[in-house]
Amino acid sequence: MPMNRVLLAGVRRLSTSASPSSAAASQLQGGKRWDAVVVGGGHNGLAAAAYLARAGRSVAVLERRGVLGGAAVSESGLVPGFRFSRCSYLLSLLRPSLIQELELERHGLKLLPRSPSSFTPCLDGRYLLLGPDAELNHSEIGKFSKKDAEAYPRYEEQLEKYCKLMDFVIDSPPPELRQLYHASMVDRMKDKVDKSVFWSKLVGIVMQQGQKDMVNFFDLLLSPASKVLNNWFEGEVLKATLATDAVIGTMAGVNTPGSGYVLLHHIMGETGGQRGVWAYVQGGMGSVSSAISKAALEAGVQIVTNAEVSQIMVDETTGKVQGVGLADGTELHSSVVLSNATPYKTFVDLVPANILPEEFLCAIKTADYSSATTKINVAVDRLPQFNCCKGINPEGGPEHMGTIHIGSESMEEIDLAYKEATGGVSSTRPVIEMTIPSVLDKTISPPGQHVINLFVQYTPYKLSEGSWQDSTVRIDVYILAHKYWIIGYTYLNRIDDADAHISPRGIIF
């Protein structure tokens, strides 16, 4: 593994681009005291607001941009006729309970499961397809190793056991470390009961696993993905395909301790009751935020877009939160503020200085935010055709449905790409996860044309030579990514850059 009410001249409706109306602004300035104020209209903040409002609380959500959704956002206008998921691009880890309780399907959420879900083209002309179909998996893996084909169902079964353990941890309210010195005896007793219930249930689930499985579980959490996969399989293409789930989106390699958990993390989600299945969202990832917003709106949440929070107001004497101040001088009063911004933005930029303990601030300031990924969204005039697949599928074949893994035919190749990035150099042969959501979602591109997402790594956050502020450096990396995109299949006539900070329109390869 993920992600209200807008008042426009007194009319309740969701907006993704309009500025707050004067009616909304005047209501915010009216001195109303809110039960909770949410900073940021990302999908997590919207979900929190929805649940609070359903519990009878008055809630305001303040979004700096004119578009709701944060990282789960769909935007048009980058290339005419196309709609892009700017950041997140697949859905699986949004909890089923949240989808059901907020009735997101009724509010417009439509998931498009992918089958097959994975395609790995190889330089030697072979390929590997994987997905929710057990027979397909056995046949495809068997092309590389009969032993691996027999082991794969057992591998999935073991991970499923671990996912069920994680389900309880994820879906349960965590036992909080709270200061209860001035709380009543009843509140203190309730806190102890809540904690004991959580831990007793967790111990019960652990006991059901058995000692051997629990030892293997903790070994998976702490081990490198390479150790986990080498224990199960012998085929390099299969191991590399699975290993991408252990490193994607991280500055970590297959030999990094803890990458085994990241591998499990990408299997914990589900789509339509099927574990580990990732889906496209019709209309792009902004549809997730839109559905949550509509659920919150229905519950009575007020959202204001183009409302930038400049500070979280805190009483310096008591240390208690008093509300938030907006960049335009408006103040919203509340004793509860939830922040959908990053910890650094929240505690360093928004909370006044000298309020928080220095030890806490040091931990926030030294958190590693470095990323290894470059995401490139492109609009293309036709589908890529892979040389390793017989026949041409202008409308999309099995190889186009899921995630296309390029540049990762062995774990050694992934590790080499990672080591180059740790030295401040973009990977010579980057690991690329390519998805083509428009094969299943016909709402995001013109007929016959397609949206392609490239999740490319490793890109070092800081270069050993040069700077990302240099446009020529960015173009070099962009061309490098596409150099390895073309391996194994016939390239398209034209690429339109949609989302990189460069403009290689009309490039002919």
Sequence and secondary structure as in RCSB ss.txt:
>XXXX:A:sequence
MPMNRVLLAGVRRLSTSASPSSAAASQLQGGKRWDAVVVGGGHNGLAAAAYLARAGRSVAVLERRGVLGGAAVSE
SGLVPGFRFSRCSYLLSLLRPSLIQELELERHGLKLLPRSPSSFTPCLDGRYLLLGPDAELNHSEIGKFSKKDAE
AYPRYEEQLEKYCKLMDFVIDSPPPELRQLYHASMVDRMKDKVDKSVFWSKLVGIVMQQGQKDMVNFFDLLLSPA
SKVLNNWFEGEVLKATLATDAVIGTMAGVNTPGSGYVLLHHIMGETGGQRGVWAYVQGGMGSVSSAISKAALEAG
VQIVTNAEVSQIMVDETTGKVQGVGLADGTELHSSVVLSNATPYKTFVDLVPANILPEEFLCAIKTADYSSATTK
INVAVDRLPQFNCCKGINPEGGPEHMGTIHIGSESMEEIDLAYKEATGGVSSTRPVIEMTIPSVLDKTISPPGQH
VINLFVQYTPYKLSEGSWQDSTVRIDVYILAHKYWIIGYTYLNRIDDADAHISPRGIIF
>XXXX:A:secstr
     BEETTEE   SS    HHHHHHHTTT EESEEEE  BHHHHHHHHHHHHTT  EEEE SSSSSBTTS EE
ESSSTT EEE S   BS S HHHHHHTTTTTTT  EEE SS EEEE TTS EEEESS HHHHHHHHHTT HHHHH
HHHHHHHHHHHHHHHHHHHHHS        TTS HHHHHHHHHHHHHHHHHHHHHHHHH HHHHHHHHHHHHS H
HHHHHHH   HHHHHHHHHHHHTTSS  TTSTTHHHHHHHTTS EETTEET  EEETT THHHHHHHHHHHHHHT
 EEESS  EEEEEE TTT  EEEEEETTS EEEES EEE S HHIIIIIIS TTSS HHHHHHHHT      EEE
EEEEESS  EETTSSS  TT  HHHHSEEEES SSHHHHHHHHHHHHTT   SS EEEEE GGGT TTSS TT E
EEEEEEE   SS SSS TTSHHHHHHHHHHHHHHHSTTEE  S EEE SSSS  TTB  
